[in-house]
Amino acid sequence: MVVYVLWWQKYDNVEIWGVYSSVEEAKKHIPDDDVENYECEGFSIEEFDLDDFVS
């Protein structure tokens, strides 16, 4: 199962904003009209495969 984590960082402060099933769903939760440049605002969306964490 793949999930996408939306997080925001400013300097040493990191906040997890949510875990979503798709990149599109994560982008809906970015509070900015310019979603295409979300990385310039400190947001990141990272993909995780949860099967990698199961032994």
PDB file with SEQRES, HELIX, SHEET and CRYST1 records, atoms N, CA, C and O in Angstrom:
SEQRES   1 A   55  MET VAL VAL TYR VAL LEU TRP TRP GLN LYS TYR ASP ASN          
SEQRES   2 A   55  VAL GLU ILE TRP GLY VAL TYR SER SER VAL GLU GLU ALA          
SEQRES   3 A   55  LYS LYS HIS ILE PRO ASP ASP ASP VAL GLU ASN TYR GLU          
SEQRES   4 A   55  CYS GLU GLY PHE SER ILE GLU GLU PHE ASP LEU ASP ASP          
SEQRES   5 A   55  PHE VAL SER                                                  
HELIX    1 AA1 VAL A   23  LYS A   27  1                                   5    
HELIX    2 AA2 VAL A   35  GLU A   41  5                                   7    
HELIX    3 AA3 LEU A   50  PHE A   53  5                                   4    
SHEET    1 AA1 3 ASN A  13  TYR A  20  0                                        
SHEET    2 AA1 3 VAL A   2  LYS A  10 -1                                        
SHEET    3 AA1 3 PHE A  43  ASP A  49 -1                                        
CRYST1    1.000    1.000    1.000  90.00  90.00  90.00 P 1           1          
ATOM      1  N   MET A   1       0.843  -1.178   0.000  1.00  0.00           N  
ATOM      2  CA  MET A   1       0.000   0.000   0.000  1.00  0.00           C  
ATOM      3  C   MET A   1       0.891   1.244   0.000  1.00  0.00           C  
ATOM      4  O   MET A   1       1.844   1.345   0.772  1.00  0.00           O  
ATOM      5  N   VAL A   2       0.561   2.177  -0.874  1.00  0.00           N  
ATOM      6  CA  VAL A   2       1.323   3.420  -0.994  1.00  0.00           C  
ATOM      7  C   VAL A   2       0.514   4.557  -0.394  1.00  0.00           C  
ATOM      8  O   VAL A   2      -0.686   4.673  -0.644  1.00  0.00           O  
ATOM      9  N   VAL A   3       1.170   5.393   0.395  1.00  0.00           N  
ATOM     10  CA  VAL A   3       0.535   6.585   0.966  1.00  0.00           C  
ATOM     11  C   VAL A   3       1.416   7.788   0.669  1.00  0.00           C  
ATOM     12  O   VAL A   3       2.606   7.654   0.388  1.00  0.00           O  
ATOM     13  N   TYR A   4       0.802   8.974   0.737  1.00  0.00           N  
ATOM     14  CA  TYR A   4       1.503  10.226   0.471  1.00  0.00           C  
ATOM     15  C   TYR A   4       1.379  11.111   1.700  1.00  0.00           C  
ATOM     16  O   TYR A   4       0.275  11.391   2.166  1.00  0.00           O  
ATOM     17  N   VAL A   5       2.514  11.546   2.217  1.00  0.00           N  
ATOM     18  CA  VAL A   5       2.549  12.373   3.418  1.00  0.00           C  
ATOM     19  C   VAL A   5       2.779  13.820   2.995  1.00  0.00           C  
ATOM     20  O   VAL A   5       3.740  14.142   2.296  1.00  0.00           O  
ATOM     21  N   LEU A   6       1.869  14.679   3.439  1.00  0.00           N  
ATOM     22  CA  LEU A   6       1.994  16.118   3.204  1.00  0.00           C  
ATOM     23  C   LEU A   6       2.609  16.726   4.446  1.00  0.00           C  
ATOM     24  O   LEU A   6       2.079  16.582   5.547  1.00  0.00           O  
ATOM     25  N   TRP A   7       3.734  17.408   4.264  1.00  0.00           N  
ATOM     26  CA  TRP A   7       4.396  18.044   5.402  1.00  0.00           C  
ATOM     27  C   TRP A   7       4.893  19.411   5.012  1.00  0.00           C  
ATOM     28  O   TRP A   7       5.101  19.709   3.836  1.00  0.00           O  
ATOM     29  N   TRP A   8       5.079  20.235   6.020  1.00  0.00           N  
ATOM     30  CA  TRP A   8       5.522  21.615   5.857  1.00  0.00           C  
ATOM     31  C   TRP A   8       6.736  21.831   6.730  1.00  0.00           C  
ATOM     32  O   TRP A   8       6.786  21.350   7.862  1.00  0.00           O  
ATOM     33  N   GLN A   9       7.731  22.562   6.206  1.00  0.00           N  
ATOM     34  CA  GLN A   9       8.952  22.827   6.966  1.00  0.00           C  
ATOM     35  C   GLN A   9       9.384  24.269   6.792  1.00  0.00           C  
ATOM     36  O   GLN A   9       9.405  24.803   5.683  1.00  0.00           O  
ATOM     37  N   LYS A  10       9.728  24.887   7.909  1.00  0.00           N  
ATOM     38  CA  LYS A  10      10.356  26.200   7.910  1.00  0.00           C  
ATOM     39  C   LYS A  10      11.498  26.118   8.905  1.00  0.00           C  
ATOM     40  O   LYS A  10      11.292  25.987  10.111  1.00  0.00           O  
ATOM     41  N   TYR A  11      12.683  26.196   8.381  1.00  0.00           N  
ATOM     42  CA  TYR A  11      13.906  26.033   9.176  1.00  0.00           C  
ATOM     43  C   TYR A  11      13.879  24.684   9.881  1.00  0.00           C  
ATOM     44  O   TYR A  11      13.800  23.656   9.208  1.00  0.00           O  
ATOM     45  N   ASP A  12      13.942  24.648  11.212  1.00  0.00           N  
ATOM     46  CA  ASP A  12      13.951  23.383  11.944  1.00  0.00           C  
ATOM     47  C   ASP A  12      12.555  22.932  12.363  1.00  0.00           C  
ATOM     48  O   ASP A  12      12.411  21.881  12.988  1.00  0.00           O  
ATOM     49  N   ASN A  13      11.541  23.698  12.033  1.00  0.00           N  
ATOM     50  CA  ASN A  13      10.172  23.368  12.410  1.00  0.00           C  
ATOM     51  C   ASN A  13       9.522  22.541  11.300  1.00  0.00           C  
ATOM     52  O   ASN A  13       9.414  23.009  10.167  1.00  0.00           O  
ATOM     53  N   VAL A  14       9.089  21.321  11.614  1.00  0.00           N  
ATOM     54  CA  VAL A  14       8.436  20.443  10.643  1.00  0.00           C  
ATOM     55  C   VAL A  14       7.078  20.047  11.191  1.00  0.00           C  
ATOM     56  O   VAL A  14       6.959  19.648  12.349  1.00  0.00           O  
ATOM     57  N   GLU A  15       6.050  20.157  10.352  1.00  0.00           N  
ATOM     58  CA  GLU A  15       4.694  19.769  10.737  1.00  0.00           C  
ATOM     59  C   GLU A  15       4.138  18.789   9.714  1.00  0.00           C  
ATOM     60  O   GLU A  15       4.167  19.052   8.512  1.00  0.00           O  
ATOM     61  N   ILE A  16       3.631  17.660  10.195  1.00  0.00           N  
ATOM     62  CA  ILE A  16       2.944  16.700   9.328  1.00  0.00           C  
ATOM     63  C   ILE A  16       1.500  17.179   9.202  1.00  0.00           C  
ATOM     64  O   ILE A  16       0.800  17.332  10.203  1.00  0.00           O  
ATOM     65  N   TRP A  17       1.058  17.415   7.963  1.00  0.00           N  
ATOM     66  CA  TRP A  17      -0.285  17.936   7.737  1.00  0.00           C  
ATOM     67  C   TRP A  17      -1.287  16.831   7.427  1.00  0.00           C  
ATOM     68  O   TRP A  17      -2.492  17.048   7.549  1.00  0.00           O  
ATOM     69  N   GLY A  18      -0.816  15.654   7.029  1.00  0.00           N  
ATOM     70  CA  GLY A  18      -1.752  14.570   6.763  1.00  0.00           C  
ATOM     71  C   GLY A  18      -1.138  13.464   5.940  1.00  0.00           C  
ATOM     72  O   GLY A  18      -0.060  13.609   5.364  1.00  0.00           O  
ATOM     73  N   VAL A  19      -1.861  12.342   5.899  1.00  0.00           N  
ATOM     74  CA  VAL A  19      -1.478  11.175   5.120  1.00  0.00           C  
ATOM     75  C   VAL A  19      -2.638  10.881   4.176  1.00  0.00           C  
ATOM     76  O   VAL A  19      -3.784  10.770   4.612  1.00  0.00           O  
ATOM     77  N   TYR A  20      -2.341  10.753   2.878  1.00  0.00           N  
ATOM     78  CA  TYR A  20      -3.392  10.660   1.869  1.00  0.00           C  
ATOM     79  C   TYR A  20      -3.124   9.501   0.917  1.00  0.00           C  
ATOM     80  O   TYR A  20      -2.012   8.976   0.854  1.00  0.00           O  
ATOM     81  N   SER A  21      -4.149   9.114   0.185  1.00  0.00           N  
ATOM     82  CA  SER A  21      -4.046   7.984  -0.731  1.00  0.00           C  
ATOM     83  C   SER A  21      -3.528   8.376  -2.109  1.00  0.00           C  
ATOM     84  O   SER A  21      -3.177   7.502  -2.902  1.00  0.00           O  
ATOM     85  N   SER A  22      -3.471   9.682  -2.412  1.00  0.00           N  
ATOM     86  CA  SER A  22      -2.970  10.122  -3.707  1.00  0.00           C  
ATOM     87  C   SER A  22      -2.332  11.506  -3.579  1.00  0.00           C  
ATOM     88  O   SER A  22      -2.601  12.247  -2.634  1.00  0.00           O  
ATOM     89  N   VAL A  23      -1.487  11.831  -4.545  1.00  0.00           N  
ATOM     90  CA  VAL A  23      -0.852  13.154  -4.566  1.00  0.00           C  
ATOM     91  C   VAL A  23      -1.919  14.227  -4.758  1.00  0.00           C  
ATOM     92  O   VAL A  23      -1.853  15.292  -4.144  1.00  0.00           O  
ATOM     93  N   GLU A  24      -2.897  13.947  -5.608  1.00  0.00           N  
ATOM     94  CA  GLU A  24      -3.958  14.918  -5.876  1.00  0.00           C  
ATOM     95  C   GLU A  24      -4.748  15.241  -4.603  1.00  0.00           C  
ATOM     96  O   GLU A  24      -5.099  16.395  -4.358  1.00  0.00           O  
ATOM     97  N   GLU A  25      -5.018  14.221  -3.806  1.00  0.00           N  
ATOM     98  CA  GLU A  25      -5.743  14.433  -2.550  1.00  0.00           C  
ATOM     99  C   GLU A  25      -4.903  15.265  -1.580  1.00  0.00           C  
ATOM    100  O   GLU A  25      -5.438  16.131  -0.888  1.00  0.00           O  
ATOM    101  N   ALA A  26      -3.613  15.014  -1.524  1.00  0.00           N  
ATOM    102  CA  ALA A  26      -2.725  15.786  -0.653  1.00  0.00           C  
ATOM    103  C   ALA A  26      -2.676  17.246  -1.091  1.00  0.00           C  
ATOM    104  O   ALA A  26      -2.698  18.146  -0.251  1.00  0.00           O  
ATOM    105  N   LYS A  27      -2.610  17.489  -2.403  1.00  0.00           N  
ATOM    106  CA  LYS A  27      -2.550  18.862  -2.913  1.00  0.00           C  
ATOM    107  C   LYS A  27      -3.802  19.659  -2.565  1.00  0.00           C  
ATOM    108  O   LYS A  27      -3.738  20.880  -2.423  1.00  0.00           O  
ATOM    109  N   LYS A  28      -4.938  18.980  -2.427  1.00  0.00           N  
ATOM    110  CA  LYS A  28      -6.190  19.667  -2.061  1.00  0.00           C  
ATOM    111  C   LYS A  28      -6.106  20.300  -0.678  1.00  0.00           C  
ATOM    112  O   LYS A  28      -6.867  21.220  -0.380  1.00  0.00           O  
ATOM    113  N   HIS A  29      -5.202  19.830   0.166  1.00  0.00           N  
ATOM    114  CA  HIS A  29      -5.098  20.301   1.544  1.00  0.00           C  
ATOM    115  C   HIS A  29      -4.007  21.351   1.745  1.00  0.00           C  
ATOM    116  O   HIS A  29      -3.747  21.768   2.874  1.00  0.00           O  
ATOM    117  N   ILE A  30      -3.372  21.776   0.663  1.00  0.00           N  
ATOM    118  CA  ILE A  30      -2.382  22.848   0.743  1.00  0.00           C  
ATOM    119  C   ILE A  30      -3.133  24.184   0.727  1.00  0.00           C  
ATOM    120  O   ILE A  30      -3.849  24.468  -0.233  1.00  0.00           O  
ATOM    121  N   PRO A  31      -2.987  24.998   1.757  1.00  0.00           N  
ATOM    122  CA  PRO A  31      -3.789  26.230   1.880  1.00  0.00           C  
ATOM    123  C   PRO A  31      -3.254  27.397   1.060  1.00  0.00           C  
ATOM    124  O   PRO A  31      -3.031  28.484   1.593  1.00  0.00           O  
ATOM    125  N   ASP A  32      -3.050  27.173  -0.230  1.00  0.00           N  
ATOM    126  CA  ASP A  32      -2.516  28.229  -1.079  1.00  0.00           C  
ATOM    127  C   ASP A  32      -3.139  28.090  -2.456  1.00  0.00           C  
ATOM    128  O   ASP A  32      -3.363  26.974  -2.925  1.00  0.00           O  
ATOM    129  N   ASP A  33      -3.419  29.196  -3.101  1.00  0.00           N  
ATOM    130  CA  ASP A  33      -4.003  29.149  -4.436  1.00  0.00           C  
ATOM    131  C   ASP A  33      -3.017  28.675  -5.492  1.00  0.00           C  
ATOM    132  O   ASP A  33      -3.428  28.168  -6.536  1.00  0.00           O  
ATOM    133  N   ASP A  34      -1.743  28.829  -5.241  1.00  0.00           N  
ATOM    134  CA  ASP A  34      -0.713  28.463  -6.200  1.00  0.00           C  
ATOM    135  C   ASP A  34      -0.158  27.084  -5.857  1.00  0.00           C  
ATOM    136  O   ASP A  34       0.989  26.963  -5.426  1.00  0.00           O  
ATOM    137  N   VAL A  35      -0.964  26.051  -6.048  1.00  0.00           N  
ATOM    138  CA  VAL A  35      -0.593  24.694  -5.645  1.00  0.00           C  
ATOM    139  C   VAL A  35       0.586  24.174  -6.466  1.00  0.00           C  
ATOM    140  O   VAL A  35       1.362  23.356  -5.972  1.00  0.00           O  
ATOM    141  N   GLU A  36       0.731  24.631  -7.702  1.00  0.00           N  
ATOM    142  CA  GLU A  36       1.829  24.143  -8.536  1.00  0.00           C  
ATOM    143  C   GLU A  36       3.196  24.543  -7.982  1.00  0.00           C  
ATOM    144  O   GLU A  36       4.186  23.871  -8.271  1.00  0.00           O  
ATOM    145  N   ASN A  37       3.279  25.610  -7.200  1.00  0.00           N  
ATOM    146  CA  ASN A  37       4.546  26.053  -6.598  1.00  0.00           C  
ATOM    147  C   ASN A  37       4.580  25.787  -5.092  1.00  0.00           C  
ATOM    148  O   ASN A  37       5.212  26.530  -4.341  1.00  0.00           O  
ATOM    149  N   TYR A  38       3.903  24.734  -4.659  1.00  0.00           N  
ATOM    150  CA  TYR A  38       3.796  24.465  -3.224  1.00  0.00           C  
ATOM    151  C   TYR A  38       5.147  24.242  -2.566  1.00  0.00           C  
ATOM    152  O   TYR A  38       5.307  24.548  -1.384  1.00  0.00           O  
ATOM    153  N   GLU A  39       6.121  23.720  -3.296  1.00  0.00           N  
ATOM    154  CA  GLU A  39       7.435  23.472  -2.688  1.00  0.00           C  
ATOM    155  C   GLU A  39       8.135  24.771  -2.321  1.00  0.00           C  
ATOM    156  O   GLU A  39       8.922  24.801  -1.375  1.00  0.00           O  
ATOM    157  N   CYS A  40       7.862  25.839  -3.052  1.00  0.00           N  
ATOM    158  CA  CYS A  40       8.449  27.142  -2.726  1.00  0.00           C  
ATOM    159  C   CYS A  40       7.867  27.710  -1.438  1.00  0.00           C  
ATOM    160  O   CYS A  40       8.468  28.585  -0.814  1.00  0.00           O  
ATOM    161  N   GLU A  41       6.705  27.217  -1.042  1.00  0.00           N  
ATOM    162  CA  GLU A  41       6.052  27.679   0.188  1.00  0.00           C  
ATOM    163  C   GLU A  41       6.419  26.818   1.389  1.00  0.00           C  
ATOM    164  O   GLU A  41       5.896  27.037   2.482  1.00  0.00           O  
ATOM    165  N   GLY A  42       7.308  25.841   1.211  1.00  0.00           N  
ATOM    166  CA  GLY A  42       7.760  24.999   2.319  1.00  0.00           C  
ATOM    167  C   GLY A  42       7.035  23.672   2.439  1.00  0.00           C  
ATOM    168  O   GLY A  42       7.302  22.910   3.368  1.00  0.00           O  
ATOM    169  N   PHE A  43       6.115  23.375   1.512  1.00  0.00           N  
ATOM    170  CA  PHE A  43       5.376  22.115   1.559  1.00  0.00           C  
ATOM    171  C   PHE A  43       6.085  21.050   0.748  1.00  0.00           C  
ATOM    172  O   PHE A  43       6.748  21.348  -0.245  1.00  0.00           O  
ATOM    173  N   SER A  44       5.942  19.808   1.176  1.00  0.00           N  
ATOM    174  CA  SER A  44       6.457  18.657   0.439  1.00  0.00           C  
ATOM    175  C   SER A  44       5.442  17.532   0.523  1.00  0.00           C  
ATOM    176  O   SER A  44       4.718  17.392   1.509  1.00  0.00           O  
ATOM    177  N   ILE A  45       5.407  16.738  -0.531  1.00  0.00           N  
ATOM    178  CA  ILE A  45       4.585  15.531  -0.540  1.00  0.00           C  
ATOM    179  C   ILE A  45       5.537  14.384  -0.835  1.00  0.00           C  
ATOM    180  O   ILE A  45       6.208  14.363  -1.866  1.00  0.00           O  
ATOM    181  N   GLU A  46       5.583  13.434   0.084  1.00  0.00           N  
ATOM    182  CA  GLU A  46       6.517  12.323  -0.068  1.00  0.00           C  
ATOM    183  C   GLU A  46       5.753  11.007  -0.110  1.00  0.00           C  
ATOM    184  O   GLU A  46       4.815  10.798   0.659  1.00  0.00           O  
ATOM    185  N   GLU A  47       6.161  10.129  -1.008  1.00  0.00           N  
ATOM    186  CA  GLU A  47       5.525   8.824  -1.175  1.00  0.00           C  
ATOM    187  C   GLU A  47       6.201   7.792  -0.282  1.00  0.00           C  
ATOM    188  O   GLU A  47       7.428   7.725  -0.205  1.00  0.00           O  
ATOM    189  N   PHE A  48       5.384   6.993   0.389  1.00  0.00           N  
ATOM    190  CA  PHE A  48       5.888   5.889   1.214  1.00  0.00           C  
ATOM    191  C   PHE A  48       5.145   4.621   0.842  1.00  0.00           C  
ATOM    192  O   PHE A  48       3.921   4.625   0.717  1.00  0.00           O  
ATOM    193  N   ASP A  49       5.877   3.544   0.667  1.00  0.00           N  
ATOM    194  CA  ASP A  49       5.283   2.231   0.434  1.00  0.00           C  
ATOM    195  C   ASP A  49       5.265   1.516   1.784  1.00  0.00           C  
ATOM    196  O   ASP A  49       6.307   1.124   2.308  1.00  0.00           O  
ATOM    197  N   LEU A  50       4.081   1.355   2.326  1.00  0.00           N  
ATOM    198  CA  LEU A  50       3.979   0.774   3.677  1.00  0.00           C  
ATOM    199  C   LEU A  50       4.444  -0.684   3.711  1.00  0.00           C  
ATOM    200  O   LEU A  50       4.810  -1.186   4.774  1.00  0.00           O  
ATOM    201  N   ASP A  51       4.434  -1.357   2.587  1.00  0.00           N  
ATOM    202  CA  ASP A  51       4.920  -2.740   2.552  1.00  0.00           C  
ATOM    203  C   ASP A  51       6.406  -2.819   2.853  1.00  0.00           C  
ATOM    204  O   ASP A  51       6.894  -3.860   3.295  1.00  0.00           O  
ATOM    205  N   ASP A  52       7.138  -1.722   2.618  1.00  0.00           N  
ATOM    206  CA  ASP A  52       8.569  -1.690   2.934  1.00  0.00           C  
ATOM    207  C   ASP A  52       8.833  -1.729   4.430  1.00  0.00           C  
ATOM    208  O   ASP A  52       9.939  -2.063   4.854  1.00  0.00           O  
ATOM    209  N   PHE A  53       7.823  -1.389   5.241  1.00  0.00           N  
ATOM    210  CA  PHE A  53       8.016  -1.319   6.694  1.00  0.00           C  
ATOM    211  C   PHE A  53       7.561  -2.600   7.394  1.00  0.00           C  
ATOM    212  O   PHE A  53       7.643  -2.698   8.619  1.00  0.00           O  
ATOM    213  N   VAL A  54       7.091  -3.567   6.638  1.00  0.00           N  
ATOM    214  CA  VAL A  54       6.629  -4.835   7.206  1.00  0.00           C  
ATOM    215  C   VAL A  54       7.737  -5.866   7.042  1.00  0.00           C  
ATOM    216  O   VAL A  54       8.304  -6.026   5.961  1.00  0.00           O  
ATOM    217  N   SER A  55       8.029  -6.556   8.125  1.00  0.00           N  
ATOM    218  CA  SER A  55       9.102  -7.557   8.018  1.00  0.00           C  
ATOM    219  C   SER A  55       8.537  -8.944   7.869  1.00  0.00           C  
ATOM    220  O   SER A  55       9.292  -9.910   7.766  1.00  0.00           O  
TER     221      SER A  55                                                      
END                                                                             
